[in-house]
Amino acid sequence: MASPHLRSFAASTFNRLAFLSSKPPTSKPSFGSFSSIISPIRFQQQPIRTMSSTEAPKNVEWLVVIPDFPGAHEKRLEVRPQHFGGLKPAVDSGLYKMGGAVLNEPPQGSDPTKFSFAGSTIVISAASREEIKEVLRNDIYAKEGVWDVENAQMWPFLCAFRFPVPGQDEKFPDPNTKQ
């Protein structure tokens, strides 16, 4: 036997659902099945959205960590200027949102020859992991054997906050530039 509270709740729910329906309620709900409560509602068919072959997948931001191959320190330093030179088009186009080196230890100064590089990290705007791997494979670090692209880790990334790049906004001057 249903409790008085349950009967009251079921009756008020039935009345609300009957109000949504075009038919007035014709009887009190039975407590034997839930379907007797919801059956008066007429649901409208919603159009089904399908991906057409002409729709491009939506780009999202990804946090990507690319490890260096063991022993790649000297090669990294050798091709580093070319790597930095190739970043500008990717940054300007919005492909790269941020990036930098991942180190094994905190740096003891600003001399990159003394850094203990572990790899790189990038926040990249792309539609898929495959697209990201293709971008990474075309970087000089991958072509010259610095990055281990096949072992890169990638996660869709939702940024909670973002600061402007120093020097690109007068409110945040570059601390390395004398004013």
C-alpha positions as CSV (number, residue, x, y, z in Angstrom):
1,M,0.0,0.0,0.0
2,A,1.4,3.4,-1.0
3,S,1.9,6.0,1.8
4,P,-0.3,9.1,1.9
5,H,2.7,11.2,0.9
6,L,3.5,9.0,-2.1
7,R,-0.2,9.1,-3.1
8,S,-0.3,12.9,-2.8
9,F,2.9,13.3,-4.8
10,A,1.7,10.9,-7.5
11,A,-1.6,12.7,-7.8
12,S,0.0,16.1,-8.1
13,T,2.5,14.8,-10.6
14,F,-0.4,13.2,-12.6
15,N,-2.3,16.5,-12.6
16,R,0.8,18.5,-13.7
17,L,1.5,16.0,-16.5
18,A,-2.1,16.0,-17.5
19,F,-2.0,19.8,-17.7
20,L,0.9,19.4,-20.2
21,S,-1.1,17.0,-22.3
22,S,-3.8,18.2,-24.6
23,K,-6.3,15.8,-22.9
24,P,-7.8,16.5,-19.6
25,P,-7.2,13.9,-16.9
26,T,-9.8,11.2,-17.1
27,S,-9.0,9.1,-14.1
28,K,-6.8,9.0,-11.0
29,P,-3.4,7.4,-11.4
30,S,-3.0,3.8,-10.4
31,F,-0.1,3.0,-8.2
32,G,0.7,-0.2,-10.1
33,S,2.9,1.3,-12.7
34,F,4.7,4.5,-13.5
35,S,3.5,4.4,-17.1
36,S,0.0,5.2,-16.0
37,I,1.3,8.6,-14.7
38,I,3.2,9.6,-17.8
39,S,1.0,8.1,-20.6
40,P,-1.1,11.2,-21.1
41,I,2.0,13.2,-22.3
42,R,2.5,13.5,-26.0
43,F,6.2,13.9,-26.8
44,Q,7.3,15.9,-29.8
45,Q,9.8,14.3,-32.1
46,Q,13.0,16.3,-32.1
47,P,15.0,16.4,-35.3
48,I,18.1,14.1,-35.2
49,R,21.3,15.9,-35.9
50,T,23.7,14.0,-38.1
51,M,27.2,14.9,-39.2
52,S,27.3,15.5,-42.9
53,S,30.5,14.9,-44.8
54,T,30.8,18.7,-45.4
55,E,30.8,19.6,-41.7
56,A,34.3,20.1,-40.3
57,P,35.0,18.7,-36.8
58,K,35.1,21.3,-34.1
59,N,38.5,22.4,-32.8
60,V,39.1,22.2,-29.1
61,E,42.1,23.0,-27.0
62,W,44.4,20.1,-26.1
63,L,47.1,19.9,-23.5
64,V,49.9,18.0,-25.1
65,V,53.1,16.7,-23.4
66,I,55.8,15.5,-25.8
67,P,58.7,13.6,-24.2
68,D,62.2,14.0,-25.6
69,F,64.1,10.9,-26.8
70,P,66.8,9.9,-24.3
71,G,70.1,11.6,-25.2
72,A,68.4,14.4,-27.3
73,H,69.8,17.3,-25.2
74,E,72.6,18.3,-27.7
75,K,70.3,17.9,-30.8
76,R,67.6,20.0,-29.0
77,L,70.1,22.8,-28.4
78,E,71.3,22.6,-32.0
79,V,67.9,22.9,-33.7
80,R,66.3,25.1,-31.0
81,P,66.7,28.4,-33.0
82,Q,64.9,26.7,-36.0
83,H,62.2,25.4,-33.7
84,F,61.6,28.9,-32.2
85,G,61.6,30.4,-35.8
86,G,58.8,27.9,-36.8
87,L,56.6,28.8,-33.8
88,K,55.5,32.3,-35.0
89,P,53.1,31.1,-37.8
90,A,51.5,28.6,-35.5
91,V,51.0,31.1,-32.7
92,D,49.8,33.9,-35.0
93,S,47.2,31.5,-36.6
94,G,45.9,30.5,-33.2
95,L,47.0,26.9,-33.6
96,Y,49.4,27.1,-30.6
97,K,47.9,28.8,-27.5
98,M,51.0,28.4,-25.3
99,G,53.9,26.1,-24.9
100,G,57.4,25.6,-23.5
101,A,60.0,23.2,-22.2
102,V,59.3,20.6,-19.5
103,L,62.4,20.2,-17.3
104,N,63.5,17.3,-15.0
105,E,64.8,19.8,-12.5
106,P,64.2,23.5,-11.8
107,P,66.6,25.6,-13.8
108,Q,69.7,27.1,-12.1
109,G,69.9,30.2,-14.2
110,S,68.9,31.1,-17.8
111,D,71.5,29.2,-19.7
112,P,69.6,26.5,-21.8
113,T,72.8,24.4,-22.1
114,K,72.5,23.7,-18.3
115,F,68.8,22.8,-18.5
116,S,67.7,19.2,-17.9
117,F,65.1,18.9,-20.7
118,A,62.4,16.2,-20.4
119,G,60.3,17.3,-23.3
120,S,57.8,20.0,-24.3
121,T,54.2,21.0,-23.5
122,I,51.8,22.8,-25.8
123,V,48.2,23.9,-25.7
124,I,47.0,23.5,-29.2
125,S,43.7,24.0,-31.0
126,A,42.8,21.0,-33.1
127,A,39.9,18.6,-33.9
128,S,41.6,15.3,-33.1
129,R,44.7,13.6,-31.7
130,E,45.6,12.6,-35.3
131,E,45.7,16.2,-36.4
132,I,47.9,17.0,-33.4
133,K,50.3,14.2,-34.2
134,E,50.6,15.5,-37.8
135,V,51.4,19.0,-36.6
136,L,54.0,17.7,-34.2
137,R,55.6,15.4,-36.8
138,N,56.2,18.5,-39.0
139,D,58.1,20.3,-36.3
140,I,61.9,20.4,-36.5
141,Y,62.2,18.8,-33.1
142,A,60.4,15.7,-34.4
143,K,62.2,15.7,-37.7
144,E,65.6,15.9,-36.0
145,G,64.9,13.2,-33.4
146,V,64.3,15.4,-30.3
147,W,60.6,14.7,-29.7
148,D,59.2,11.2,-29.3
149,V,55.8,12.1,-30.9
150,E,54.5,8.5,-30.8
151,N,54.6,8.7,-27.0
152,A,53.1,12.2,-26.7
153,Q,50.2,12.4,-24.2
154,M,47.1,14.5,-25.2
155,W,44.1,15.5,-23.2
156,P,41.2,17.8,-24.2
157,F,41.8,21.0,-22.2
158,L,39.3,23.5,-20.7
159,C,41.2,26.5,-19.6
160,A,39.9,28.0,-16.3
161,F,42.0,31.2,-16.6
162,R,44.5,32.8,-18.9
163,F,46.9,35.6,-18.6
164,P,48.1,37.8,-21.4
165,V,51.6,37.2,-22.8
166,P,54.1,39.6,-21.3
167,G,54.9,42.4,-23.7
168,Q,51.7,41.9,-25.8
169,D,49.6,44.0,-23.5
170,E,50.7,47.4,-22.1
171,K,49.1,46.4,-18.7
172,F,51.6,43.4,-18.6
173,P,55.0,44.6,-19.8
174,D,57.6,42.1,-20.6
175,P,59.8,41.9,-17.5
176,N,62.9,41.1,-19.6
177,T,62.6,44.4,-21.6
178,K,64.0,47.6,-20.1
179,Q,61.4,50.3,-20.0
